[in-house]
Amino acid sequence: MRMRLPSLADYGAGWSANRRIAIVAITLTALLAIAAGVAWFAGRGDQHDRPTTPAATGSAPAKPAPVPSPSHEGSVPEPPQISDPVTYAKAAAAMLWSYDTRDTSRDQQLAGMRAWMTQDGTYADWPAVSAQVPDPLLWSRMADNRQHATAKITEGHFPAAFKEALAEEPSAITKAYIYAVTVTGKQKIAWKKDGGGAEDRSVTLAVQCRPSHDCSLASLAPRVAP
């Protein structure tokens, strides 16, 4: 049976339309206004991140899920020291599409991915990134089958609408220095008894590249025009 990491199309499938719109709209507000409502990034809106009070629900708020430490072992590569958003996004996509359950636990996979994230809490959307990793039961079954995957990146580019919006108001990017980058490539998956397969992949990433700093991953973006 073929098992793989969830694709971008799977991410957020269970969310309501209102939640998707609110999450998309929070990042790069000025740029979004110029783009006439075109949404780029999954960010964190106050209306969705604010804990629900016990008075409103009649029970104590749920405890936040633990966040893996960036310190890790396993097959996840260390983030590169790159200041170009397209180059960084291509490396990040390759990281997201690659895994090896033969020598990497699920916790190690998450910790390795966490090291790629921006430290800017306003724009770091860890839930969107961590959602690309299967749940513990599925990961265990993948490990039983010694499943692993590698990625070959074809190309990366700024989506046309992003470039148009940036050309209209170049200073808008200075709000957060977050860039939309679409990356395409191919993921090759293999498992025991010579099982395997390959599929084309595409993802639009939100990458933060502040001046004089290395880039980092902020989130996965919804589908946008190429």
WONOR-V685905 format. One record per pair of residues at least 4 apart in sequence whose C-alpha atoms are under 6 Angstrom apart, sorted by the first residue. I is the first residue (numbers start at 1). J is the second residue. D is the distance in Angstrom with one decimal. If there is no record, write none. Layout:
# WONOR-V685905
i: [I	I]
j: [J	J]
d: [D	D]
This chain:
# WONOR-V685905
i: [5	6	23	23	23	23	24	24	24	25	26	26	27	30	31	32	35	40	41	41	42	43	43	46	54	54	54	68	69	70	70	70	70	72	72	72	74	74	76	79	81	82	82	83	83	85	86	94	97	98	98	98	99	99	100	100	101	101	101	101	102	104	108	116	116	117	117	117	118	118	118	118	120	123	124	125	125	126	127	134	134	142	143	145	145	146	146	147	147	148	148	149	149	150	150	151	151	152	152	153	154	154	155	155	156	156	157	157	158	159	160	166	173	177	177	177	178	178	179	179	180	180	181	181	182	182	183	183	184	184	185	185	186	186	186	187	187	188	188	189	189	189	190	190	191	191	204	205	205	206	206	206	207	207	207	208	208	209]
j: [133	132	42	43	44	45	39	41	42	39	43	45	43	172	172	37	165	221	206	221	221	123	125	50	58	59	60	111	111	111	112	114	115	108	111	112	103	104	112	116	214	214	215	214	215	89	156	151	151	149	150	151	148	149	104	148	143	146	147	148	146	108	112	216	217	216	217	218	124	216	217	218	124	218	218	218	219	130	131	138	139	147	147	191	192	191	192	190	191	189	190	188	189	187	188	186	187	185	186	185	184	185	183	184	182	183	181	182	181	226	226	170	177	208	209	210	207	208	206	207	205	206	204	205	203	204	202	203	201	202	200	201	199	200	201	198	199	197	198	196	197	198	195	196	195	196	221	220	221	218	219	220	216	217	218	215	216	215]
d: [5.9	5.4	5.1	5.2	5.7	5.8	5.5	5.0	4.4	5.8	5.5	5.8	5.4	5.6	5.5	5.8	5.3	5.7	6.0	4.5	5.5	5.6	5.9	5.5	5.1	4.9	4.9	4.9	5.4	4.8	6.0	5.4	4.6	5.6	5.7	5.8	6.0	4.6	5.3	5.4	5.4	5.2	5.8	4.6	5.1	5.9	6.0	5.3	5.8	4.9	4.6	5.8	5.4	5.3	5.9	4.1	4.8	5.9	5.8	5.9	5.2	5.9	6.0	5.8	5.7	5.5	4.6	5.9	5.7	4.9	5.5	5.6	6.0	6.0	4.7	5.9	5.1	5.9	5.9	5.9	5.8	5.3	5.9	5.7	5.6	5.3	5.7	5.7	4.2	5.8	5.6	5.4	4.3	5.8	5.3	5.7	4.5	5.5	5.3	4.2	5.5	4.5	5.8	5.6	5.5	4.2	5.5	5.4	4.7	4.9	5.9	4.9	5.1	5.5	5.6	5.5	5.3	4.2	5.6	5.2	5.8	4.9	5.4	5.3	5.7	4.0	5.6	5.5	5.7	4.3	5.9	5.3	5.6	4.4	5.4	5.5	5.5	5.9	4.3	5.3	5.3	5.9	5.6	3.9	5.0	5.9	5.3	4.6	5.4	5.3	5.0	5.8	5.8	4.8	5.4	5.5	5.4	4.2]
